[in-house]
C-alpha cells in the first residue's frame, strides 16, 4: 500500500507532502476511506424535510463516496437519516423527494417505516429468523447546524466539537434565518486534485499576485490565520472605507474592520462569512485529477452583496481555478518532489497537510 510520510510539526523544518498525495490513484483511494468516510459532509438544507411525512433522497459526495442516503421526518416530527438501499437486494428505496407514509422498494415490495424499521415483505413467510435487525434500514449519523444538514458514515468526532470555534465566532448571527440565494449558487469543474484546491484556499499569500481586485479592498498586512483541531480560520481585514462586519460589543474582533471570516472545516468544507451572508463552498473529489467545487449562497443582507471582499466571488473563483490547474500540471514534472513552507504565510496549509498525512498513516 502506498504511504505518504507525515509532515514535520515544525513548519520551519517541514517539507510539503510527497507529490503522490495529489496524483497517485492509490493514495486517492486511501484518502476517500481514511479521510472522507469519517468526516462530516454537508448534504443539504433542513427545509428538505420540514414537515412530517417528508422524504428526501440524496447522495453523499456524489462522484467519489457515492453513498445513497434518505432523510425522513416521521409523524412524531422526528428526523431520520437512513441508508437508502433496500436490505433485500440492494435497490435504491426512495427515488424522489416528496411526502410518504412509509418507504417501499418498488423492486419487490419490501416496506419500511419512516424511521427505517422493516414493516412488510411479500413471499417471505417461510424464511427462517425473519425479520432480523439486519432487515431494517441502517441509520446514518446526522447533525444540523443553523439550517444546514450534515451526515457522516463513521464520524471521527461530534459535530459540536468540529464546529465549536466557528460557532463561538459567528454564533451571534442568526444563521437559521439566512435565505438561499440562487445568484450566488453554482458549480465549477476544476481539472486538478481536490487537495490542491484546499491548499490554495488556506493561504492569503497569493492574493496580491492572483486577485488584484480582492487585494484592492483588503489590508494584506493585517491578514490573520488561526489553527483549530478540525479547521483553520482566516480573517480578512478591509481597507479604510470598505464594507465590514457590524460586530457586537464584546466580540473578540470588535473594533477591527473585518471584511470576511473564512472558515475551513477538515477536510473539504469552506464557510465564508461576509457582511451580506454566507458563501458555503464544498470541494467534491471526482477523481485524482478532477474536482467539483459547489458555491452555495445564503443571504442575510442583500443590500451589501455587491461591495467589499464578498462581491466578485465568481471572478475570484475563476482566478483560483487557473492557478490550481497549473499547479496540478506542474506536479507531473519529474524535477519536482517537495516544497517548503513560509512560516508566516502558509500556516493553514501546513496544518491541513499535518491532519491529512496523519490520517493516511492511520
C-alpha positions in Angstrom: 0.0 0.0 0.0 1.3 3.5 -0.9 2.4 5.5 2.1 2.8 9.3 2.4 5.2 10.3 5.3 4.0 12.6 8.0 4.6 16.3 7.6 7.1 17.7 10.2 5.3 19.5 13.1 7.8 22.4 12.9 6.8 24.5 9.9 10.4 25.9 9.8 11.8 22.4 9.1 8.8 20.9 7.3 8.6 20.0 3.6 5.3 19.8 1.7 3.9 16.3 1.2 5.3 14.0 -1.4 3.6 14.9 -4.7 2.0 11.5 -4.8 -0.6 12.9 -2.4 -2.0 14.7 -5.4 -1.5 12.4 -8.3 -1.3 8.8 -7.1 -4.6 6.8 -7.6 -3.7 4.5 -4.7 -3.3 7.5 -2.3 -6.5 9.0 -3.7 -8.5 5.8 -2.7 -6.8 5.8 0.8 -7.9 9.4 1.3 -11.5 8.6 0.4 -11.6 5.8 3.0 -9.5 7.3 5.8 -10.3 11.0 5.4 -13.7 11.4 3.8 -15.6 8.4 5.3 -15.0 9.6 8.9 -15.7 13.2 8.1 -18.9 15.3 8.4 -20.2 16.2 5.0 -22.8 18.9 4.1 -25.7 17.2 2.4 -28.5 19.8 2.2 -30.9 22.2 3.8 -33.2 21.5 6.7 -36.1 22.7 4.5 -35.8 19.5 2.6 -37.6 17.7 5.5 -39.5 20.5 7.0 -42.8 18.7 7.7 -44.0 15.2 8.9 -44.0 12.6 6.1 -41.3 14.4 4.1 -38.8 12.2 2.4 -35.7 13.4 0.6 -33.1 11.2 -1.0 -29.5 12.4 -1.5 -26.1 11.1 -2.3 -23.2 11.8 0.0 -20.2 13.1 -2.0 -21.5 12.2 -5.4 -18.7 11.2 -7.7 -16.5 9.7 -5.0 -18.1 8.1 -2.0 -21.5 7.9 -3.8 -23.3 6.9 -0.6 -27.1 6.8 -1.1 -29.0 8.3 1.9 -32.6 9.3 2.6 -33.7 11.9 5.1 -37.2 11.5 6.5 -39.4 13.2 9.1 -41.9 10.9 10.7 -45.4 11.5 12.2 -43.8 12.2 15.6 -41.8 15.1 13.9 -38.5 13.2 14.3 -35.9 13.5 11.5 -34.0 10.3 10.5 -31.0 9.8 8.2 -31.1 6.3 6.7 -29.3 4.2 4.2 -31.3 4.4 1.0 -30.5 0.9 0.0 -33.1 -1.9 0.4 -31.9 -4.7 2.7 -33.3 -7.3 0.3 -31.3 -7.0 -2.9 -29.7 -3.5 -2.7 -32.2 -1.5 -4.7 -32.4 2.2 -4.0 -35.6 2.6 -1.9 -36.6 6.2 -2.2 -36.2 7.6 -5.7 -37.7 11.1 -5.4 -38.4 13.7 -2.8 -42.0 14.1 -1.6 -44.4 13.0 1.2 -44.9 9.4 2.1 -46.4 7.4 4.9 -43.7 4.8 4.5 -40.8 3.8 2.3 -41.4 1.0 -0.2 -38.9 -0.6 -2.6 -40.6 -0.9 -5.9 -38.4 -3.8 -7.0 -40.1 -6.5 -4.8 -42.3 -4.5 -2.4 -40.3 -4.5 0.8 -41.7 -1.8 3.1 -40.1 0.3 5.8 -41.4 2.9 8.3 -40.0 6.4 8.0 -37.8 5.5 10.9 -36.2 2.8 8.8 -37.8 -0.1 10.6 -38.8 -3.1 8.5 -42.6 -3.5 8.1 -43.5 -6.0 5.4 -42.2 -8.2 2.7 -44.3 -10.4 0.4 -43.4 -14.1 -0.2 -41.2 -14.4 2.8 -43.4 -16.4 5.2 -41.2 -19.4 5.1 -37.9 -17.6 5.7 -36.3 -18.7 9.0 -35.4 -16.0 11.6 -37.0 -13.2 9.6 -37.2 -10.3 10.1 -34.0 -9.6 12.0 -32.1 -6.4 12.9 -30.3 -6.7 9.5 -33.6 -6.2 7.7 -34.1 -2.6 9.0 -32.6 0.3 7.0 -29.3 1.2 8.7 -29.3 4.5 10.5 -26.6 7.0 9.5 -25.3 9.7 11.9 -26.5 13.2 11.0 -26.4 16.6 12.5 -27.8 20.1 12.0 -26.1 23.5 12.3 -28.3 26.5 11.6 -30.3 25.4 8.6 -27.6 23.0 7.3 -27.8 19.2 7.3 -24.7 17.1 7.7 -24.1 13.4 7.7 -21.1 11.1 8.4 -20.7 7.4 7.7 -18.3 7.0 10.7 -17.9 10.3 12.5 -14.4 10.8 14.0 -15.8 13.5 16.4 -19.1 15.0 17.3 -20.3 17.9 15.0 -20.3 20.2 18.1 -16.6 19.5 18.5 -15.8 20.1 14.8 -17.8 23.3 14.6 -17.0 24.7 18.1 -14.6 27.5 17.1 -16.8 28.7 14.2 -19.9 28.7 16.4 -18.1 30.8 19.0 -17.1 33.4 16.4 -20.2 33.7 14.2 -22.9 32.4 16.6 -24.1 35.9 17.2 -25.7 35.9 13.8 -29.0 34.0 13.5 -27.7 31.6 10.8 -31.1 29.8 10.6 -32.6 33.0 9.1 -30.1 33.2 6.2 -32.1 32.7 3.0 -30.8 30.7 0.0 -29.5 32.9 -2.8 -29.6 31.3 -6.3 -27.5 34.1 -7.8 -24.6 33.0 -5.6 -25.0 29.3 -6.2 -23.2 27.4 -8.9 -20.8 24.5 -9.6 -17.3 24.7 -11.0 -15.3 21.9 -12.5 -11.6 22.1 -11.7 -9.1 19.9 -13.6 -6.9 19.3 -10.6 -6.8 17.2 -7.4 -9.1 18.3 -4.6 -6.3 18.9 -2.1 -4.7 21.4 -4.3 -7.9 23.5 -4.2 -7.8 23.3 -0.4 -4.2 24.3 -0.4 -4.9 27.4 -2.4 -7.9 28.3 -0.1 -5.8 28.1 3.1 -3.5 31.0 2.4 -3.7 34.7 1.6 -0.2 34.6 0.4 -1.3 34.5 -3.3 -3.9 37.3 -3.1 -1.6 40.2 -4.2 -0.3 38.1 -7.1 -3.5 36.5 -8.3 -6.5 38.6 -7.1 -5.9 42.2 -8.0 -9.5 43.4 -7.3 -9.7 41.5 -4.0 -6.3 42.8 -2.9 -7.5 46.3 -3.5 -10.2 46.1 -0.8 -8.1 44.2 1.8 -5.3 45.1 4.1 -2.9 42.3 3.2 -0.5 43.1 6.1 -3.3 42.6 8.6 -4.4 39.2 7.3 -4.7 36.7 10.2 -4.7 32.9 10.4 -5.6 30.7 13.3 -5.5 26.9 13.5 -8.0 24.6 15.3 -8.2 20.9 15.8 -10.5 20.4 12.9 -10.0 23.5 10.8 -8.5 26.9 10.0 -9.8 30.4 10.4 -8.6 33.2 8.1 -9.6 36.8 9.0 -9.6 39.3 6.2 -9.3 43.0 7.3 -10.7 45.6 5.0 -9.1 48.8 3.9 -10.4 52.1 5.3 -13.9 52.8 3.9 -14.6 49.2 2.7 -17.7 47.3 3.8 -17.1 45.4 7.1 -19.0 43.5 9.7 -21.0 45.3 12.3 -19.6 43.2 15.1 -21.4 43.2 18.5 -19.7 44.6 21.6 -17.5 42.1 23.4 -16.8 40.2 20.2 -13.1 39.3 20.1 -12.6 41.1 16.8 -14.7 44.1 17.8 -13.1 47.3 16.7 -11.4 45.7 13.7 -12.5 46.2 10.1 -13.3 42.6 9.4 -14.4 42.1 5.8 -14.6 38.3 5.9 -14.3 35.3 8.1 -13.0 32.3 6.1 -13.5 29.1 7.9 -12.2 25.8 6.6 -13.5 22.6 8.2 -11.5 19.5 7.6 -11.3 18.1 5.0 -13.3 19.9 2.3 -15.9 22.4 3.7 -15.4 26.2 3.5 -17.7 28.6 5.3 -17.1 32.1 4.0 -18.9 34.8 6.1 -19.3 38.3 4.6 -21.4 41.2 5.8 -24.1 40.1 3.3 -24.2 36.5 4.4 -22.6 33.1 3.8 -20.9 31.5 0.8 -20.6 27.8 1.5 -18.1 26.1 -0.7 -18.0 22.3 -0.9 -14.9 20.7 -2.5 -16.0 17.3 -4.0 -13.4 14.9 -5.3 -14.3 13.3 -8.7 -11.0 11.5 -9.2 -7.3 12.0 -8.7 -7.4 14.9 -11.3 -10.9 16.2 -11.2 -12.8 18.2 -8.6 -16.3 19.8 -8.4 -16.5 22.9 -6.3 -20.0 24.0 -5.3 -20.7 27.6 -4.2 -23.9 27.8 -2.2 -25.1 31.2 -1.2 -27.2 32.2 1.9 -28.1 35.9 2.3 -28.9 37.9 5.4 -28.5 41.4 3.9 -28.9 41.6 0.1 -28.1 45.3 0.0 -24.4 44.5 0.8 -23.9 41.8 -1.8 -22.0 43.8 -4.4 -19.4 45.5 -2.2 -16.3 44.5 -0.3 -14.5 41.2 -0.1 -17.6 39.1 -0.9 -18.6 40.9 -4.0 -16.9 39.3 -7.0 -16.8 35.7 -5.9 -17.2 34.2 -9.4 -14.2 36.1 -10.6 -12.0 35.2 -7.6 -13.0 31.5 -8.2 -12.0 31.6 -11.9 -8.7 33.2 -11.0 -8.1 30.5 -8.4 -9.1 27.7 -10.8 -6.5 28.7 -13.3 -3.6 28.6 -10.9 -4.7 25.4 -9.2 -4.9 23.7 -12.6 -1.5 24.9 -13.5 -0.1 23.5 -10.2 -1.6 20.2 -11.0 0.1 20.2 -14.3 3.4 21.2 -12.7 3.3 18.3 -10.2 3.7 15.9 -13.1 7.2 17.1 -13.5 10.0 14.7 -12.8 12.0 17.6 -11.5 9.7 18.4 -8.5 9.1 16.3 -5.4 8.7 18.7 -2.4 8.5 22.3 -1.5 8.9 24.3 1.7 6.5 26.5 3.8 6.5 30.1 4.5 6.3 30.2 8.4 4.3 33.5 8.2 2.0 32.9 5.3 1.4 29.1 4.9 0.4 28.1 8.5 -3.0 27.0 7.3 -1.7 24.7 4.5 0.9 23.2 6.9 -1.9 22.4 9.4 -4.0 20.8 6.6 -1.1 18.7 5.5 -0.4 17.5 9.0 -4.1 16.5 9.5 -4.2 14.7 6.1 -0.9 12.8 6.4 -1.7 11.8 10.0 -4.9 10.1 8.9 -3.2 8.5 6.0 -0.7 7.0 8.5 -3.7 5.7 10.5 
